[in-house]
Every structure is written in C-alpha cells, then in structure tokens.
Amino acid sequence: MTYAYDPEIAPAVPLLPKLDLADLPATREQLKAVFAERQGVVDETGVTIREERVPGPEGAPDVRVRIYTPDRISAPAAIFDVHGGGFVIGDLEIDHAANVRFAREIGVVVVSVDYRLAPEAPYPAALEDCYAALTWVAKNAAELGVDPGRIAIHGISAGGGLCAALALLARDRGGPAIAFQYLGVPEVDDRLETPSMRAFVDTPQWNKPRAEISWDCYLGKGVRGTADVPVHAAPARAVDLSGLPPAYVSVMEFDPLRDEGIAYAQALLASGVTTELHLFPGTFHGSSTVEHAAVSKREVAEAITVLARALEV
C-alpha cells in the first residue's frame, strides 16, 4: 500500500531496521545495537544519573530504575518514564537520550522503569512493576527532591498504554497521585478492530501483524479480543475514565494505533478529563527517529512544552 508520508520522512522508510517479533531474542539484541548506533554517545552534561533497585510487586523481583537529576532544578517535580517496545522488547536505553533531555531542559527529576517483558512475564507483570516503581517514587519524594503531588507519567507506544493503565490502577487502588499522563501513540486496545488497525498491515515500525504478536505475548494466546481482557490490561475497554489525571495523547497519521489513540482521548474527554489530542500529519509509528524532519522536531519540542506546562515549570 502507498502512503503519503511527509516528504522529509519518506526517504528514510527503506532504511529503517526490519524487526521480526516472531524471533524475540534476536530482535532484542538487534534493537540494542540499533539504539546504540542511533544514539551514539549521549551528552549527559548537566545531569547526574544513577540506578537503584526498588521493591517490586509482592513475590516478584526488585525493579531496576534509572534516576536523572538535573544540576539546575526548575521545580520540585518528576517525570516517571515508561519505555515502549510492544510489551516484548526494550529496556532503559530506549528512552535514555530523551530522559537526559527532559531532565536538563525541563529541570525536573526523571525516573525511568525497567519493567519485565512478555511473553516471559505476561500481564500483569509489566504493569505491577511500573506501579511498584511509581509507589517507590512517591514514598521517596522528599529524598528525590520531588513534590509527590507533581509527578507526571510519560510513555510512548506500549509505554503509553502502560501509562494509561497505570493511571487507572492508581485511581482504582487509591495509589500514588498522578498529576498528568502523557500518552504518546498509546497501545491500549487488544481488539484490533479500528479502521486504522485493519488498514495498516504493512506500515513501517508497527503494523497489524506485529500488534497481534504483541498482544498475544502480553495477554497469552487466544485471549486478545475476548471478554476476558481486564481494563488494566487494555485501557480502551474501560467504561469509566472519570477521576483520571489530565492527559496529552499523540497519534501518527499512518499508524495502526492512530484510531484507538483518538478514541481513548475522546473517551477521556467524555468522562470529564481535560485532554489534549494531537495528530501529526504524514507520520508513522516511531517516525520521530527521522530527527532532521521538521514534523519530528515539532513532536519532540511539543513533548517538552507539554510536560513543562503540566508540571508548572
């Protein structure tokens, strides 16, 4: 199928790495190499970075987190980052450069969580790891120099879906306060029935076949699309979104996740949740990696603006 990609992005499409989710061990190693090459040596000037292992969910291992503390603190606030990767790939390195930038340019603490991956650790392992790490951040806010009422959660793709689920879980458990949820191209609907999901079967980076593998790994074979999927696994299934924190939702024009992101933003609005929705034209899932394109620069700059405003920096 032919897509009207942004002219600055289109030439990069044939050069993108081909990831095969059917062979996860090889794909995980390939992704590490791709990100190491793409990021190069990250300029960490002005940011102190350390890692800790924090208490995990009951009966589960401790959770590794990476903490970014800027030399110049603009506000006693924090961004809690959840990386993407379709629930099955990725680690702390995916968002490392972005988290350095957030800490340095916004001037707040950033905490990134290294949650367990499916299918080795299916739902609810990743979500419970995120919840445990967020709880640790809230409990240790004073040590981190953070106001526990000024914590924003941030995630892209599966990370965005986990953030949406995290906001629901925190609300339902009476857990840590979340000031804002940044849901970038969120993966929130296991039913895979939206027009964009049905249409985009060959788009780069993400498409329907990859989405099927992703959800089958996360939920278990034969579960996606059935009545047995809980709202904390697939937030698009939630009927009541009231009481959730304000949200920002981004979607890309030629992304199978486009329509579920739009629908989730509309559902948030219908439940009385202040929500900003932005569709970036001519883009595809993860097209911001084509960094020289003007639309990619706008996407990156907007994330900083949105998070800074949400945290009152």
Secondary structure, DSSP 8 states (H G I E B T S, - for coil): ------TTTGGGGGGS----TTSHHHHHHHHHHHHHHHH-S---TTEEEEEEEE--STTS--EEEEEEEESS-SSS-EEEEE--STTTS--TTTTHHHHHHHHHHH-SEEEEEE---TTTS-TTHHHHHHHHHHHHHHHTHHHHT--TT-EEEEEETHHHHHHHHHHHHHHHHT-S--SEEEEES----TT--SHHHHH-SS-SS--HHHHHHHHHHHH-TTTTTSTT--TTT-GGG-S--TT---EEEEEEEE-TTHHHHHHHHHHHHHTT--EEEEEEEEEETTGGGSTTSHHHHHHHHHHHHHHHHHTT-
